[in-house]
Amino acid sequence: MQNVEFDSRKEPMEDFDHKNGSEQGKGSKDDGARRFTFRELATATKNFREADLLGEGGFGRVFKGRLETGEIVAVKQLNHDGLQGYQEFIVEVLMLCLLHHVNLVTLIGYCTAGNQRLLVYEYMPMGSLEDHLFGLEPGQEPLSWNNRIKIAVGAARGIEYLHCKANPSIIYRDLKSANILLDNDFNPKLSDFGLAKLGPVGDNTHVSTRVMGTYGYCAPEYAMSGKLTLKSDIYCFGVVLLELITGRKAIDSTKKHGEQNLVSWSRPYLKDQKKFSLLVDPLIRGCYPRRCLNYAIAITAMCLNEEANFRPLIGDILVALEYLASQSQNWPPESQNVDAHNGSQSSPMQPEKGTPRRSNPRIRLIAV
């Protein structure tokens, strides 16, 4: 896979024809993304009807739509919140036009008609990881252990692409379960790159920036100083791993005092191997290989180290997770009875093509 290089001299605004709200549609492309008219997207979403609303948040709303070609898409309509919102829109379009990886969501196109800012993505039919961990409908099966590890591996591959293939590297800055989308086979794709930043270059060790992101996921040193590094993403990834293991939200105000912040609540358990089983999501208790749980928690603990320099690089995390996936793939053993509720397991997870088979990487438990 070739590196992706960014030209910092190019003015982002040059990529958009937004004078007088002019529109170009019907297949007009810019840097690989189609430029849609507002009318095209209004038609695709049936005038943004509530029945097709997929989700909403501080950024705006996302609707399911169908293009004239018949392709099903997700259309994000951003809020009209001034210059900052427009800058994030520009960043997301430019990032996704240049970045292409199986574990990053595909940007199909965008619209900049008048004050409208819309993004058109491939449609991810299974929603977000957040939906499957915290928003289960009655009768809906919880994520199996194997699918949780599969999602962790795919998300790590996406982060590795941003950190190691882009030049300069890209700091995602908003990694969370709501931004990990899933296809029908539970393959994950990272989405929402509006807060992404180019990483430090040359002798610089960090990027100084206004603190942004999601409470509960932000690395402590970034939250306190505004100094952003690749290790900031590693902390966020550790929070996501913890959510996968526990089935708990990063921040949950419905919990009693002392349990609302997931990382703070979990630290005593992460330090004591005898208590590891107490961290596991009750929905999958007894339906996971104990040794693999120990290994997953060891990886998580390292990612959540309060000292950024002691957190591992994403490449090392990926090696460890792929090994963990290889050890989990034969679970459950044929001789073991598994609750029908959790008996359906995903297919074996293998490293990407061209990746050499790896021996057991050394992982040791550390205090966090």
Steps between C-alpha positions, in 0.01 A plus 500: 500500500645836398536791734260790468668840483334832582601835356465753781553788253168440327212718609203283601253755368635451148329163488149639520296715265275667753476850352144624497388153609563358153428132451645230281335164494438181306840340528713811553812385685767671706808314626312171461174604669179591319357847539124473550235767471277557799203396290661164424550427869158629600352260244722214620382545860137584413551851634688375805197327642505393862426137413845477336692662785793276596640713780576848624743682724680827550629487141159469337280218372556191285235366262471187292462580132482345155680662208362503145731207426321297768799507733410519870699768683522685830460878471639714782342846520726722712368765733543862395746593773727749327867493406604217734238268356601588145868439578418155638298431186800596282732281707272198472457531123872543436598220736260246354580599142864415564467209741388160377500190717262211556456611863419864421151599388482598132400856413285493186445874470397831655283807448589867565189676368443834672535444874434127468783262590427135430717189479403178321650174626467134423213356703602277791199274563585386853533849645768584754688303762324719755163367379608139554656553840251733663187520287384141462137454407297230679597163355810636325809284551796662673837511328684172545854492633639423155315788339626738769857398428436519126380859541803588713737360237331689216494828692871458581574447131321823419699691762825341381426629151452854633807491723742308280397532133407868479789746469491694723309273731140576590364519853136392496414682825140375526525123524193366681246222464250732332752566220570133427247384241428137412408315182288185483799284598598723794801637315568843654567830325610822667283802421472872576836660427400860567731527803798320342834683508829458318752363747830660606776526239875539525629538854159587640363256755141618504240724340359779715129545444176590669375203700224325309361151497257309719502504878596163639724414206755785504851421622567678832813683381317633193201611707728691738753654260357491148814315386385242248709196401448162339488359852183706558325269253641196679329605823169542313549154353552362849165646607332330202665169593370543853149560366526184290604295802259645755196601296504828696499855364807721538281743693168386645316745724242232586762308701552569866776732618842346444384294200405774255847533347592164348878540512503620862266221608702231321853587619491288820383200295763554230774472764380169647486196273274323749235766433517495120183294469308771687562736207328282241171603344231294679347421160799282404611368840615141466516528120860602449842333537646605835857520375393730217317722746821539702686588185237752385504674837881517496485679163228732628695586815804603299293723274351673805831574670483852643855562375474547124859387436423158648207432269583266212508597134200399292713256297588308816137506611392358165755217526367414845134516394557284193666242721207522740260451208690190388469356850129582521405354163451145630266616776280334606652151484268245341469305823377803696134589529438867437191695585283520189482872568870533419567188297532669161864595460670691221729336248870482582681833486820487303770764451481707181644347185874526490529518878742234626379260765606636835611314806371585842597864567620569852228678696534560870245644738586847620353725764293782354 
